[in-house]
Amino acid sequence: MSQEPEKQLLHLVIGGQLSDLEGVEFTNLDEVDIVGVYPNYKKAYDAWKQKAQMTVDDAQTRYFIVHLHRLLDPENDD
């Protein structure tokens, strides 16, 4: 019995120093950390968690998971 491969739902993990903790505007776009693109939320979450834990002492630095699959295919929101 063969399993179908898991559907690829791309996620991007990025982070950097924010200009204001209430928003999502980075202080310097040249210094935004593009961690990577991942095939599913679980792998993106693991990368996000690792980066977030590394910067826990810097209150201005935040990491985000961007659901690329929603931007690429907004009609099919899995």
C-alpha positions as CSV (number, residue, x, y, z in Angstrom):
1,M,0.0,0.0,0.0
2,S,1.7,3.2,-1.1
3,Q,1.2,6.5,0.6
4,E,0.6,9.6,-1.4
5,P,3.2,12.3,-0.8
6,E,2.2,15.1,1.5
7,K,0.9,18.2,-0.3
8,Q,3.6,20.9,-0.4
9,L,2.4,24.0,1.5
10,L,5.3,26.5,1.4
11,H,6.1,28.6,4.4
12,L,8.8,31.3,4.8
13,V,10.5,32.1,8.1
14,I,11.9,35.6,8.4
15,G,12.9,37.8,11.3
16,G,14.8,40.8,12.4
17,Q,14.7,43.9,14.6
18,L,11.4,45.7,14.7
19,S,11.0,49.5,14.8
20,D,8.0,49.2,17.1
21,L,6.9,46.2,19.1
22,E,3.2,46.9,18.3
23,G,3.8,46.4,14.5
24,V,5.7,44.4,12.0
25,E,7.9,47.1,10.5
26,F,11.6,46.2,10.4
27,T,14.2,48.8,11.4
28,N,16.5,47.8,8.5
29,L,15.3,45.7,5.6
30,D,18.9,45.0,4.6
31,E,19.4,43.1,7.9
32,V,16.2,41.0,7.8
33,D,17.1,37.4,8.5
34,I,15.6,35.2,5.8
35,V,15.8,31.8,7.6
36,G,14.4,29.7,4.7
37,V,11.4,28.3,2.9
38,Y,9.9,25.1,4.2
39,P,7.5,22.5,2.6
40,N,5.1,22.4,5.6
41,Y,4.1,24.3,8.7
42,K,5.8,21.8,11.1
43,K,9.2,22.3,9.6
44,A,8.7,26.1,9.4
45,Y,7.6,26.1,13.1
46,D,10.7,24.1,14.1
47,A,13.0,26.7,12.3
48,W,11.0,29.6,13.8
49,K,11.2,28.2,17.3
50,Q,15.0,27.7,17.1
51,K,15.5,31.3,15.9
52,A,13.1,32.8,18.3
53,Q,14.8,31.0,21.2
54,M,18.2,32.3,20.1
55,T,17.0,35.9,20.3
56,V,14.8,35.6,23.4
57,D,16.9,38.3,25.2
58,D,16.4,40.9,22.4
59,A,12.9,42.2,22.9
60,Q,13.0,44.1,19.6
61,T,13.8,41.0,17.5
62,R,10.9,38.9,16.2
63,Y,10.6,36.0,13.8
64,F,7.5,35.2,11.7
65,I,6.1,32.4,9.7
66,V,4.7,33.5,6.4
67,H,2.2,31.2,4.7
68,L,3.5,31.4,1.2
69,H,1.0,28.8,-0.1
70,R,-1.9,31.2,0.8
71,L,-0.3,34.0,-1.3
72,L,0.5,31.7,-4.2
73,D,-2.9,30.0,-4.3
74,P,-5.5,32.2,-2.4
75,E,-8.4,30.2,-3.8
76,N,-7.3,27.0,-2.1
77,D,-6.7,27.8,1.6
78,D,-5.6,24.5,3.1
